[in-house]
Amino acid sequence: MQAGTARADITPSRPVWMDGMIRAHRSRGVHDPLFARALVIGDSPPTGLWAVVSVDVCALRPQDCRRARERASRRSGIPVSQTIVTTTHNHSGPATMGYFNASEPEYTAQLLETLADLVVQAAYSLRPALVGCGSGREDTVSHYRRLLHRDRHVVMNWEQVPPDTIVRPLGEPDPEVG
Protein backbone atom coordinates (compact mmCIF):
# COMPACT_ATOMS: atom_id res chain seq x y z
CA MET A 1 0.00 0.00 0.00
CA GLN A 2 1.15 3.52 -0.77
CA ALA A 3 -0.16 6.88 0.41
CA GLY A 4 0.46 10.48 -0.54
CA THR A 5 -0.86 13.75 0.81
CA ALA A 6 -1.09 17.40 -0.18
CA ARG A 7 -2.48 20.52 1.42
CA ALA A 8 -3.27 24.03 0.19
CA ASP A 9 -4.31 27.20 1.96
CA ILE A 10 -7.67 28.19 0.45
CA THR A 11 -8.25 31.29 2.59
CA PRO A 12 -9.77 33.99 0.36
CA SER A 13 -7.43 36.86 -0.44
CA ARG A 14 -10.27 39.40 -0.38
CA PRO A 15 -13.53 39.88 1.55
CA VAL A 16 -16.17 37.32 0.48
CA TRP A 17 -19.73 36.36 1.33
CA MET A 18 -19.78 33.43 3.72
CA ASP A 19 -22.08 30.41 3.94
CA GLY A 20 -23.73 28.94 6.99
CA MET A 21 -25.68 31.79 8.55
CA ILE A 22 -27.27 35.10 7.60
CA ARG A 23 -24.76 37.93 7.47
CA ALA A 24 -25.21 41.58 6.49
CA HIS A 25 -21.67 41.99 5.17
CA ARG A 26 -18.75 40.18 3.56
CA SER A 27 -15.94 38.70 5.62
CA ARG A 28 -13.76 41.07 7.62
CA GLY A 29 -10.25 39.77 8.09
CA VAL A 30 -9.18 36.21 8.80
CA HIS A 31 -9.66 34.49 12.14
CA ASP A 32 -8.17 31.15 11.06
CA PRO A 33 -6.79 30.00 7.71
CA LEU A 34 -8.84 27.58 5.61
CA PHE A 35 -7.34 24.50 3.98
CA ALA A 36 -8.07 21.83 1.43
CA ARG A 37 -6.34 18.48 1.87
CA ALA A 38 -5.95 15.45 -0.37
CA LEU A 39 -5.08 11.87 0.51
CA VAL A 40 -4.29 9.39 -2.24
CA ILE A 41 -3.96 5.71 -1.36
CA GLY A 42 -3.60 2.52 -3.34
CA ASP A 43 -1.20 0.01 -4.76
CA SER A 44 -1.04 0.39 -8.55
CA PRO A 45 -0.99 3.89 -10.06
CA PRO A 46 -3.04 5.40 -11.51
CA THR A 47 -6.16 3.20 -11.80
CA GLY A 48 -5.47 1.36 -8.54
CA LEU A 49 -5.47 4.61 -6.57
CA TRP A 50 -8.25 6.31 -4.59
CA ALA A 51 -8.39 9.98 -3.59
CA VAL A 52 -10.17 11.72 -0.74
CA VAL A 53 -10.29 15.53 -0.76
CA SER A 54 -11.45 17.53 2.28
CA VAL A 55 -12.36 21.21 1.92
CA ASP A 56 -12.87 23.79 4.69
CA VAL A 57 -16.13 25.22 3.32
CA CYS A 58 -19.76 24.74 4.35
CA ALA A 59 -20.78 22.78 1.25
CA LEU A 60 -20.13 22.30 -2.46
CA ARG A 61 -22.70 21.78 -5.18
CA PRO A 62 -22.77 18.21 -6.55
CA GLN A 63 -21.88 19.50 -10.02
CA ASP A 64 -18.86 21.36 -8.59
CA CYS A 65 -17.66 18.19 -6.85
CA ARG A 66 -18.07 16.36 -10.15
CA ARG A 67 -16.05 19.03 -12.00
CA ALA A 68 -13.25 18.81 -9.43
CA ARG A 69 -13.21 15.00 -9.67
CA GLU A 70 -13.17 15.10 -13.49
CA ARG A 71 -10.31 17.63 -13.57
CA ALA A 72 -8.37 15.59 -11.02
CA SER A 73 -8.92 12.45 -13.10
CA ARG A 74 -7.71 14.09 -16.32
CA ARG A 75 -4.56 15.32 -14.58
CA SER A 76 -3.78 12.30 -12.39
CA GLY A 77 -5.34 9.30 -14.15
CA ILE A 78 -7.25 8.37 -10.97
CA PRO A 79 -10.77 7.37 -12.05
CA VAL A 80 -13.58 9.82 -11.22
CA SER A 81 -15.41 6.98 -9.48
CA GLN A 82 -12.45 6.56 -7.10
CA THR A 83 -12.33 10.16 -5.91
CA ILE A 84 -14.35 11.62 -3.04
CA VAL A 85 -14.71 15.36 -2.43
CA THR A 86 -16.11 16.30 0.98
CA THR A 87 -16.44 19.45 3.06
CA THR A 88 -15.87 20.14 6.74
CA HIS A 89 -19.18 22.08 6.90
CA ASN A 90 -17.50 25.28 8.06
CA HIS A 91 -20.17 27.91 8.80
CA SER A 92 -17.65 30.74 8.38
CA GLY A 93 -16.13 29.84 5.04
CA PRO A 94 -16.57 31.34 1.58
CA ALA A 95 -20.05 31.08 0.04
CA THR A 96 -19.56 28.22 -2.41
CA MET A 97 -23.28 27.35 -2.31
CA GLY A 98 -24.88 30.71 -1.55
CA TYR A 99 -26.84 29.74 1.55
CA PHE A 100 -28.54 32.92 2.84
CA ASN A 101 -26.17 35.23 0.89
CA ALA A 102 -24.81 35.49 -2.64
CA SER A 103 -22.38 32.79 -3.73
CA GLU A 104 -18.79 33.49 -4.73
CA PRO A 105 -18.43 31.96 -8.24
CA GLU A 106 -14.91 33.30 -8.89
CA TYR A 107 -13.66 31.86 -5.62
CA THR A 108 -15.39 28.54 -6.33
CA ALA A 109 -13.90 28.30 -9.83
CA GLN A 110 -10.38 28.80 -8.47
CA LEU A 111 -11.10 26.36 -5.65
CA LEU A 112 -12.00 23.58 -8.11
CA GLU A 113 -8.66 24.06 -9.88
CA THR A 114 -6.86 23.89 -6.54
CA LEU A 115 -8.64 20.66 -5.60
CA ALA A 116 -7.58 19.00 -8.86
CA ASP A 117 -4.00 20.18 -8.32
CA LEU A 118 -4.01 18.72 -4.81
CA VAL A 119 -4.96 15.27 -6.07
CA VAL A 120 -2.09 15.39 -8.55
CA GLN A 121 0.36 16.56 -5.85
CA ALA A 122 -0.78 13.80 -3.48
CA ALA A 123 -0.46 11.18 -6.24
CA TYR A 124 3.09 12.32 -6.95
CA SER A 125 4.01 12.13 -3.27
CA LEU A 126 3.16 8.42 -2.85
CA ARG A 127 5.28 6.59 -0.30
CA PRO A 128 5.01 3.12 1.28
CA ALA A 129 2.40 3.20 4.02
CA LEU A 130 0.66 0.99 6.55
CA VAL A 131 -3.09 1.26 7.00
CA GLY A 132 -4.92 0.76 10.26
CA CYS A 133 -7.99 1.91 12.11
CA GLY A 134 -9.11 2.50 15.63
CA SER A 135 -11.63 4.32 17.74
CA GLY A 136 -11.77 6.26 20.96
CA ARG A 137 -13.94 8.67 22.92
CA GLU A 138 -13.90 12.44 23.29
CA ASP A 139 -16.48 13.61 25.80
CA THR A 140 -15.44 17.24 26.21
CA VAL A 141 -16.06 18.92 22.84
CA SER A 142 -19.46 17.84 21.57
CA HIS A 143 -22.90 18.77 22.81
CA TYR A 144 -26.48 18.50 21.63
CA ARG A 145 -27.74 21.82 20.26
CA ARG A 146 -31.50 21.20 20.23
CA LEU A 147 -33.15 21.65 23.62
CA LEU A 148 -36.73 21.08 24.75
CA HIS A 149 -38.29 24.15 26.32
CA ARG A 150 -40.84 23.64 29.10
CA ASP A 151 -43.60 24.97 26.79
CA ARG A 152 -42.68 22.00 24.48
CA HIS A 153 -41.05 23.99 21.67
CA VAL A 154 -37.47 23.45 20.52
CA VAL A 155 -34.79 26.04 21.21
CA MET A 156 -31.19 26.02 20.11
CA ASN A 157 -28.43 26.11 22.70
CA TRP A 158 -27.26 29.56 21.58
CA GLU A 159 -30.67 31.18 22.11
CA GLN A 160 -31.07 33.50 25.08
CA VAL A 161 -33.54 31.59 27.27
CA PRO A 162 -33.49 31.23 31.04
CA PRO A 163 -31.72 27.97 31.93
CA ASP A 164 -34.55 26.92 34.24
CA THR A 165 -36.95 26.79 31.26
CA ILE A 166 -34.97 24.00 29.57
CA VAL A 167 -36.35 20.50 30.23
CA ARG A 168 -33.58 18.50 28.55
CA PRO A 169 -31.56 18.07 25.37
CA LEU A 170 -33.50 16.36 22.57
CA GLY A 171 -30.75 13.82 21.93
CA GLU A 172 -27.38 12.52 22.98
CA PRO A 173 -24.03 13.59 21.53
CA ASP A 174 -21.96 10.86 19.91
CA PRO A 175 -18.54 10.87 21.65
CA GLU A 176 -16.98 8.18 19.42
CA VAL A 177 -13.99 9.21 17.35
CA GLY A 178 -13.16 6.80 14.55
LUMDREN-505119 format. One record per residue: residue number from 1; residue in one letter; x, y, z of N, C-alpha, C in turn. Coordinates in Angstrom, 1 decimal. Example, Ala and Ser with C-alpha at 12.3 -4.5 7.8 and 13.67 -1.06 7.14 Angstrom:
2
(1,A,(13.2,-5.7,7.8),(12.3,-4.5,7.8),(13.2,-3.3,7.8)) (2,S,(12.8,-2.2,7.1),(13.7,-1.1,7.1),(12.9,0.0,7.9)) 
! end
This chain:
178
(1,M,(0.8,-1.2,0.0),(0.0,0.0,0.0),(0.9,1.2,0.0)) (2,Q,(0.5,2.2,-0.7),(1.1,3.5,-0.8),(0.2,4.6,-0.4)) (3,A,(0.7,5.7,0.1),(-0.2,6.9,0.4),(0.6,8.2,0.1)) (4,G,(-0.1,9.2,-0.3),(0.5,10.5,-0.5),(-0.5,11.5,-0.1)) (5,T,(0.0,12.7,0.3),(-0.9,13.7,0.8),(-0.4,15.1,0.2)) (6,A,(-1.4,16.0,0.2),(-1.1,17.4,-0.2),(-2.1,18.3,0.5)) (7,R,(-1.6,19.5,0.7),(-2.5,20.5,1.4),(-2.3,21.9,0.8)) (8,A,(-3.4,22.7,0.7),(-3.3,24.0,0.2),(-4.1,25.0,1.1)) (9,D,(-3.6,26.2,1.3),(-4.3,27.2,2.0),(-5.3,27.8,1.0)) (10,I,(-6.6,27.7,1.3),(-7.7,28.2,0.5),(-8.4,29.4,1.0)) (11,T,(-7.7,30.1,2.0),(-8.2,31.3,2.6),(-8.4,32.4,1.5)) (12,P,(-9.6,33.0,1.4),(-9.8,34.0,0.4),(-8.8,35.2,0.6)) (13,S,(-8.4,35.7,-0.5),(-7.4,36.9,-0.4),(-8.2,38.2,-0.4)) (14,R,(-9.5,38.2,-0.4),(-10.3,39.4,-0.4),(-11.5,39.1,0.4)) (15,P,(-12.3,40.1,0.9),(-13.5,39.9,1.5),(-14.5,39.1,0.7)) (16,V,(-15.2,38.1,1.2),(-16.2,37.3,0.5),(-17.4,37.1,1.3)) (17,W,(-18.5,36.8,0.6),(-19.7,36.4,1.3),(-19.4,35.0,1.9)) (18,M,(-20.0,34.7,3.1),(-19.8,33.4,3.7),(-21.1,32.6,3.8)) (19,D,(-20.9,31.3,3.8),(-22.1,30.4,3.9),(-22.3,30.0,5.4)) (20,G,(-23.5,29.6,5.7),(-23.7,28.9,7.0),(-24.6,29.7,7.9)) (21,M,(-24.7,31.0,7.7),(-25.7,31.8,8.6),(-25.9,33.1,7.9)) (22,I,(-27.0,33.8,8.2),(-27.3,35.1,7.6),(-26.3,36.1,8.1)) (23,R,(-25.7,36.9,7.1),(-24.8,37.9,7.5),(-25.1,39.2,6.6)) (24,A,(-24.9,40.3,7.2),(-25.2,41.6,6.5),(-24.0,42.1,5.7)) (25,H,(-22.9,41.5,5.8),(-21.7,42.0,5.2),(-20.7,40.8,4.8)) (26,R,(-19.8,41.2,3.9),(-18.8,40.2,3.6),(-17.8,40.0,4.7)) (27,S,(-16.9,39.0,4.6),(-15.9,38.7,5.6),(-15.1,39.9,5.9)) (28,R,(-14.6,40.0,7.2),(-13.8,41.1,7.6),(-12.5,40.5,8.3)) (29,G,(-11.5,40.3,7.5),(-10.3,39.8,8.1),(-10.3,38.3,8.1)) (30,V,(-9.3,37.7,8.7),(-9.2,36.2,8.8),(-8.9,35.8,10.2)) (31,H,(-9.8,35.0,10.8),(-9.7,34.5,12.1),(-8.7,33.3,12.1)) (32,D,(-9.0,32.3,11.2),(-8.2,31.1,11.1),(-8.1,30.9,9.6)) (33,P,(-6.9,30.4,9.1),(-6.8,30.0,7.7),(-7.7,28.8,7.4)) (34,L,(-8.1,28.7,6.1),(-8.8,27.6,5.6),(-7.9,26.7,4.7)) (35,F,(-8.2,25.4,4.8),(-7.3,24.5,4.0),(-8.2,23.5,3.2)) (36,A,(-7.6,23.0,2.1),(-8.1,21.8,1.4),(-6.9,20.8,1.5)) (37,R,(-7.3,19.6,1.7),(-6.3,18.5,1.9),(-6.7,17.3,1.0)) (38,A,(-5.7,16.6,0.4),(-5.9,15.5,-0.4),(-5.1,14.3,0.2)) (39,L,(-5.7,13.1,0.2),(-5.1,11.9,0.5),(-5.3,10.9,-0.7)) (40,V,(-4.2,10.4,-1.2),(-4.3,9.4,-2.2),(-3.7,8.1,-1.7)) (41,I,(-4.4,7.0,-1.8),(-4.0,5.7,-1.4),(-4.2,4.7,-2.4)) (42,G,(-3.4,3.6,-2.4),(-3.6,2.5,-3.3),(-2.3,1.7,-3.5)) (43,D,(-2.4,0.9,-4.5),(-1.2,0.0,-4.8),(-0.7,-0.1,-6.2)) (44,S,(-1.5,0.4,-7.2),(-1.0,0.4,-8.5),(-1.5,1.6,-9.3)) (45,P,(-0.6,2.6,-9.4),(-1.0,3.9,-10.1),(-1.2,3.7,-11.5)) (46,P,(-2.1,4.5,-12.2),(-3.0,5.4,-11.5),(-4.4,4.8,-11.2)) (47,T,(-4.8,3.7,-11.9),(-6.2,3.2,-11.8),(-6.4,2.4,-10.5)) (48,G,(-5.3,2.0,-9.8),(-5.5,1.4,-8.5),(-5.3,2.3,-7.4)) (49,L,(-5.6,3.6,-7.6),(-5.5,4.6,-6.6),(-6.9,5.2,-6.3)) (50,W,(-7.0,5.7,-5.0),(-8.2,6.3,-4.6),(-7.8,7.6,-4.0)) (51,A,(-8.7,8.6,-4.2),(-8.4,10.0,-3.6),(-9.6,10.4,-2.7)) (52,V,(-9.2,11.1,-1.6),(-10.2,11.7,-0.7),(-9.7,13.2,-0.6)) (53,V,(-10.6,14.1,-0.9),(-10.3,15.5,-0.8),(-11.2,16.2,0.3)) (54,S,(-10.7,16.9,1.2),(-11.5,17.5,2.3),(-11.3,19.0,2.1)) (55,V,(-12.4,19.8,2.2),(-12.4,21.2,1.9),(-13.0,22.0,3.1)) (56,D,(-12.3,23.0,3.6),(-12.9,23.8,4.7),(-13.9,24.8,4.2)) (57,V,(-15.0,24.4,3.7),(-16.1,25.2,3.3),(-17.4,24.6,3.8)) (58,C,(-18.5,25.3,3.8),(-19.8,24.7,4.4),(-20.3,23.6,3.5)) (59,A,(-20.3,23.8,2.2),(-20.8,22.8,1.2),(-20.3,23.1,-0.2)) (60,L,(-20.4,22.1,-1.0),(-20.1,22.3,-2.5),(-21.3,21.7,-3.2)) (61,R,(-21.6,22.3,-4.3),(-22.7,21.8,-5.2),(-22.2,20.4,-5.8)) (62,P,(-23.2,19.5,-5.9),(-22.8,18.2,-6.5),(-22.1,18.4,-7.9)) (63,Q,(-22.5,19.3,-8.7),(-21.9,19.5,-10.0),(-20.5,20.1,-9.9)) (64,D,(-20.2,20.9,-8.8),(-18.9,21.4,-8.6),(-17.9,20.2,-8.1)) (65,C,(-18.5,19.4,-7.3),(-17.7,18.2,-6.8),(-17.3,17.3,-8.1)) (66,R,(-18.3,17.2,-8.9),(-18.1,16.4,-10.1),(-17.0,17.0,-11.0)) (67,R,(-17.1,18.3,-11.2),(-16.1,19.0,-12.0),(-14.7,18.8,-11.4)) (68,A,(-14.6,19.0,-10.1),(-13.3,18.8,-9.4),(-12.7,17.4,-9.6)) (69,R,(-13.6,16.4,-9.5),(-13.2,15.0,-9.7),(-12.8,14.7,-11.1)) (70,E,(-13.5,15.3,-12.1),(-13.2,15.1,-13.5),(-11.8,15.7,-13.8)) (71,R,(-11.6,17.0,-13.3),(-10.3,17.6,-13.6),(-9.2,16.8,-12.9)) (72,A,(-9.4,16.4,-11.7),(-8.4,15.6,-11.0),(-8.1,14.3,-11.8)) (73,S,(-9.1,13.7,-12.3),(-8.9,12.5,-13.1),(-8.1,12.7,-14.4)) (74,R,(-8.5,13.8,-15.1),(-7.7,14.1,-16.3),(-6.2,14.3,-16.0)) (75,R,(-5.9,15.0,-14.9),(-4.6,15.3,-14.6),(-3.8,14.2,-13.9)) (76,S,(-4.5,13.3,-13.2),(-3.8,12.3,-12.4),(-4.0,10.9,-12.9)) (77,G,(-5.0,10.7,-13.7),(-5.3,9.3,-14.1),(-6.2,8.5,-13.2)) (78,I,(-6.4,9.0,-12.0),(-7.3,8.4,-11.0),(-8.7,8.5,-11.5)) (79,P,(-9.4,7.3,-11.6),(-10.8,7.4,-12.1),(-11.7,8.3,-11.2)) (80,V,(-12.6,8.9,-11.9),(-13.6,9.8,-11.2),(-14.3,9.0,-10.1)) (81,S,(-14.6,7.8,-10.4),(-15.4,7.0,-9.5),(-14.6,6.6,-8.2)) (82,Q,(-13.3,6.9,-8.2),(-12.4,6.6,-7.1),(-11.9,7.8,-6.4)) (83,T,(-12.7,8.9,-6.6),(-12.3,10.2,-5.9),(-13.5,10.7,-5.1)) (84,I,(-13.3,11.1,-3.9),(-14.3,11.6,-3.0),(-14.0,13.1,-2.7)) (85,V,(-14.9,14.0,-2.9),(-14.7,15.4,-2.4),(-15.7,15.6,-1.3)) (86,T,(-15.2,16.1,-0.2),(-16.1,16.3,1.0),(-15.8,17.6,1.6)) (87,T,(-16.7,18.2,2.4),(-16.4,19.5,3.1),(-16.5,19.3,4.6)) (88,T,(-15.9,20.2,5.3),(-15.9,20.1,6.7),(-17.1,20.8,7.3)) (89,H,(-17.9,21.4,6.5),(-19.2,22.1,6.9),(-18.9,23.3,7.8)) (90,N,(-17.9,24.1,7.4),(-17.5,25.3,8.1),(-18.5,26.4,7.8)) (91,H,(-19.1,26.9,8.9),(-20.2,27.9,8.8),(-19.6,29.3,8.7)) (92,S,(-18.3,29.4,8.6),(-17.6,30.7,8.4),(-16.7,30.7,7.2)) (93,G,(-17.0,29.9,6.2),(-16.1,29.8,5.0),(-16.8,30.5,3.9)) (94,P,(-16.1,30.7,2.8),(-16.6,31.3,1.6),(-17.9,30.7,1.1)) (95,A,(-18.7,31.5,0.5),(-20.1,31.1,0.0),(-19.9,30.3,-1.3)) (96,T,(-19.7,29.1,-1.2),(-19.6,28.2,-2.4),(-20.9,27.7,-2.9)) (97,M,(-21.9,27.8,-2.0),(-23.3,27.4,-2.3),(-24.2,28.6,-2.4)) (98,G,(-24.0,29.6,-1.6),(-24.9,30.7,-1.6),(-26.0,30.5,-0.6)) (99,Y,(-25.8,29.8,0.5),(-26.8,29.7,1.6),(-27.0,31.1,2.2)) (100,F,(-28.2,31.7,2.2),(-28.5,32.9,2.8),(-28.0,34.2,2.2)) (101,N,(-26.8,34.1,1.6),(-26.2,35.2,0.9),(-25.7,34.8,-0.5)) (102,A,(-25.3,35.8,-1.3),(-24.8,35.5,-2.6),(-23.6,34.5,-2.6)) (103,S,(-23.5,33.7,-3.6),(-22.4,32.8,-3.7),(-21.2,33.5,-4.3)) (104,E,(-20.0,32.9,-4.2),(-18.8,33.5,-4.7),(-18.3,32.6,-5.9)) (105,P,(-18.8,32.8,-7.1),(-18.4,32.0,-8.2),(-17.0,32.0,-8.6)) (106,E,(-16.3,33.2,-8.5),(-14.9,33.3,-8.9),(-14.1,32.5,-7.9)) (107,Y,(-14.4,32.6,-6.6),(-13.7,31.9,-5.6),(-13.9,30.4,-5.9)) (108,T,(-15.1,30.0,-6.1),(-15.4,28.5,-6.3),(-14.6,28.0,-7.5)) (109,A,(-14.6,28.8,-8.6),(-13.9,28.3,-9.8),(-12.4,28.1,-9.5)) (110,Q,(-11.8,29.0,-8.8),(-10.4,28.8,-8.5),(-10.2,27.6,-7.5)) (111,L,(-11.2,27.5,-6.6),(-11.1,26.4,-5.6),(-11.1,25.0,-6.4)) (112,L,(-11.9,24.9,-7.4),(-12.0,23.6,-8.1),(-10.7,23.3,-8.8)) (113,E,(-10.0,24.3,-9.3),(-8.7,24.1,-9.9),(-7.7,23.6,-8.8)) (114,T,(-7.7,24.2,-7.6),(-6.9,23.9,-6.5),(-7.1,22.4,-6.1)) (115,L,(-8.3,22.0,-6.0),(-8.6,20.7,-5.6),(-8.0,19.6,-6.6)) (116,A,(-8.2,19.9,-7.9),(-7.6,19.0,-8.9),(-6.1,19.0,-8.7)) (117,D,(-5.5,20.1,-8.5),(-4.0,20.2,-8.3),(-3.6,19.4,-7.1)) (118,L,(-4.4,19.4,-6.0),(-4.0,18.7,-4.8),(-4.0,17.2,-5.0)) (119,V,(-4.9,16.7,-5.8),(-5.0,15.3,-6.1),(-3.7,14.9,-6.8)) (120,V,(-3.3,15.7,-7.8),(-2.1,15.4,-8.6),(-0.9,15.4,-7.6)) (121,Q,(-0.8,16.5,-6.8),(0.4,16.6,-5.9),(0.4,15.4,-4.9)) (122,A,(-0.7,15.0,-4.4),(-0.8,13.8,-3.5),(-0.4,12.5,-4.2)) (123,A,(-0.8,12.4,-5.5),(-0.5,11.2,-6.2),(1.0,11.1,-6.5)) (124,Y,(1.6,12.3,-6.7),(3.1,12.3,-7.0),(3.9,12.2,-5.7)) (125,S,(3.3,12.3,-4.5),(4.0,12.1,-3.3),(3.8,10.8,-2.6)) (126,L,(3.4,9.8,-3.4),(3.2,8.4,-2.8),(4.4,7.9,-2.2)) (127,R,(4.2,7.2,-1.0),(5.3,6.6,-0.3),(4.7,5.3,0.3)) (128,P,(5.5,4.3,0.6),(5.0,3.1,1.3),(4.3,3.5,2.6)) (129,A,(3.2,2.9,2.8),(2.4,3.2,4.0),(1.7,2.0,4.6)) (130,L,(1.5,2.0,5.9),(0.7,1.0,6.5),(-0.7,1.6,6.8)) (131,V,(-1.7,0.8,6.7),(-3.1,1.3,7.0),(-3.6,0.6,8.2)) (132,G,(-4.3,1.3,9.1),(-4.9,0.8,10.3),(-6.2,1.6,10.6)) (133,C,(-6.8,1.2,11.6),(-8.0,1.9,12.1),(-8.1,1.7,13.6)) (134,G,(-8.9,2.6,14.2),(-9.1,2.5,15.6),(-10.3,3.4,16.0)) (135,S,(-10.6,3.4,17.3),(-11.6,4.3,17.7),(-11.3,4.7,19.2)) (136,G,(-11.9,5.8,19.6),(-11.8,6.3,21.0),(-13.0,7.1,21.3)) (137,R,(-12.9,7.8,22.4),(-13.9,8.7,22.9),(-13.4,10.1,23.2)) (138,E,(-14.2,11.1,22.9),(-13.9,12.4,23.3),(-15.2,13.0,23.8)) (139,D,(-15.3,13.2,25.1),(-16.5,13.6,25.8),(-16.5,15.1,26.1)) (140,T,(-15.5,15.8,25.8),(-15.4,17.2,26.2),(-15.8,18.3,25.1)) (141,V,(-15.9,17.9,23.9),(-16.1,18.9,22.8),(-17.4,18.9,22.2)) (142,S,(-18.2,17.9,22.3),(-19.5,17.8,21.6),(-20.6,18.0,22.6)) (143,H,(-21.7,18.5,22.0),(-22.9,18.8,22.8),(-24.1,18.7,21.9)) (144,Y,(-25.3,18.6,22.4),(-26.5,18.5,21.6),(-27.1,19.9,21.6)) (145,R,(-27.3,20.4,20.4),(-27.7,21.8,20.3),(-29.2,22.0,20.4)) (146,R,(-30.0,21.0,20.2),(-31.5,21.2,20.2),(-32.0,20.8,21.6)) (147,L,(-32.7,21.8,22.2),(-33.2,21.7,23.6),(-34.7,21.8,23.7)) (148,L,(-35.3,21.0,24.6),(-36.7,21.1,24.8),(-37.1,22.1,25.8)) (149,H,(-37.8,23.1,25.4),(-38.3,24.2,26.3),(-39.5,23.6,27.1)) (150,R,(-39.7,24.1,28.3),(-40.8,23.6,29.1),(-42.2,23.9,28.4)) (151,D,(-42.3,24.8,27.5),(-43.6,25.0,26.8),(-43.7,24.0,25.6)) (152,R,(-42.7,23.1,25.5),(-42.7,22.0,24.5),(-42.2,22.4,23.1)) (153,H,(-41.7,23.6,22.9),(-41.0,24.0,21.7),(-39.5,23.8,21.8)) (154,V,(-38.9,23.7,20.6),(-37.5,23.5,20.5),(-36.7,24.8,20.5)) (155,V,(-35.7,24.9,21.3),(-34.8,26.0,21.2),(-33.4,25.5,20.9)) (156,M,(-32.6,26.4,20.4),(-31.2,26.0,20.1),(-30.3,26.5,21.3)) (157,N,(-29.2,25.8,21.5),(-28.4,26.1,22.7),(-27.8,27.5,22.7)) (158,W,(-27.8,28.2,21.6),(-27.3,29.6,21.6),(-28.3,30.6,21.8)) (159,E,(-29.6,30.2,21.9),(-30.7,31.2,22.1),(-30.7,31.7,23.6)) (160,Q,(-31.0,32.9,23.7),(-31.1,33.5,25.1),(-32.4,33.1,25.8)) (161,V,(-32.4,32.0,26.5),(-33.5,31.6,27.3),(-33.1,31.3,28.7)) (162,P,(-33.9,31.5,29.7),(-33.5,31.2,31.0),(-33.2,29.7,31.2)) (163,P,(-32.1,29.4,31.8),(-31.7,28.0,31.9),(-32.8,27.1,32.6)) (164,D,(-33.5,27.7,33.5),(-34.6,26.9,34.2),(-35.8,26.6,33.4)) (165,T,(-35.8,27.1,32.2),(-37.0,26.8,31.3),(-36.6,25.6,30.3)) (166,I,(-35.4,25.1,30.4),(-35.0,24.0,29.6),(-35.3,22.7,30.3)) (167,V,(-36.0,21.8,29.6),(-36.4,20.5,30.2),(-35.2,19.5,30.1)) (168,R,(-34.7,19.4,28.8),(-33.6,18.5,28.6),(-33.1,18.7,27.1)) (169,P,(-32.0,18.2,26.8),(-31.6,18.1,25.4),(-32.5,17.1,24.6)) (170,L,(-32.6,17.3,23.3),(-33.5,16.4,22.6),(-32.7,15.2,22.0)) (171,G,(-31.5,15.0,22.4),(-30.8,13.8,21.9),(-29.5,13.7,22.7)) (172,E,(-28.7,12.8,22.3),(-27.4,12.5,23.0),(-26.2,12.8,22.0)) (173,P,(-25.2,13.4,22.4),(-24.0,13.6,21.5),(-23.3,12.2,21.3)) (174,D,(-22.7,12.1,20.2),(-22.0,10.9,19.9),(-20.5,11.1,20.2)) (175,P,(-19.9,10.6,21.3),(-18.5,10.9,21.6),(-17.5,10.0,20.9)) (176,E,(-17.9,9.1,20.1),(-17.0,8.2,19.4),(-16.2,8.9,18.4)) (177,V,(-14.9,8.7,18.4),(-14.0,9.2,17.3),(-13.4,8.0,16.6)) (178,G,(-13.7,7.9,15.3),(-13.2,6.8,14.6),(-11.8,7.0,14.1)) 
! end
